[in-house]
Amino acid sequence: MDDGVLKDQALTLWMKGQEHHLRGDFNRAIELYTKSLALYPTAEAYAFRGWAYSFQGRLDEAIDECKKSIAVDQTFGNPYNDIGSYLVKKGELDEAIEWLEKAKTAPRYEPRHFPYMNLGRIYAQKGMVLRAIQEFEAALEIHAGEPTCLSALGQLRGALN
């Protein structure tokens, strides 16, 4: 079978995995992502399998999947942001920063404002209020009116007064 056919079949399995994922059926989503990867490894399937693992509390495995995703396509920003967010969940704030900074500059990434929001949360937790404000403002430049950013900015600015 040629690469194009395998890639199309893998894409179909990945999309079916996403459907199950969004319904909260993580085991089936992981199964479909795994089948997709067996046919044709893609950065998306690795990243999404990692995301599904994260919903099961399997953060170290989720991080490993994101690293596999990056190995396939270094331009794909999602796994950088995801590693950062998983490290935050593990309480490893300083380690998360470098991954989130990489997500900000990844050529292929949507939603681009997420790493800025995540960095804003980290800096707020670390008591670095002005830096947190800068990150949330940068997120709003990308995604104007984002409610989480607006709320966080209101709280942070209130803390300055």
C-alpha positions, 0 to 999 in steps of 0.5 A: 500500500502506498504512503498516501493511502496509509496516511489517509487511513491514519488521518481517518482513524485520528479523526475518529479518535478525536470524536471519542476523545471529545465525548470523554471516551479516552480509552477508545480514543487512545485505541484509535490514536494508536491504530493511526500511529501504527499506520502512519506516525503523525505529530497530531496523533502522538500529541492527541494520544498524550492529551488523552493520557493526561485526562487519565492522570498519566502525565509522564506518559503524556509528556513522552507522547508529546516528545514523540510528536515533536520528534515527528514535526518540530514546527507543531506547537501543540505538544510544546504547550501541552508539555508545559501545561502537564509540568504545571499540573505536576507542580514543575513551574520553572521547567514548564516555562521553556516549553511554553516559550517554544510553543509561542514561536512554533510556526504551526500552532493554533490556538496561539494564545494558549502558551501566553495564558499558561505563562501568565498563570505561572508568573501569577503563581510565582508572584511575578505580577507584572510579568503575568500581566504582560503574558495575558496582554499578549494573549489578548493581542492574539485573541481579543476579548478572551474571557479568562485573560480579561478576568485574570488581568482584572485580578492582577491589576487589582493586586497592584493597587 
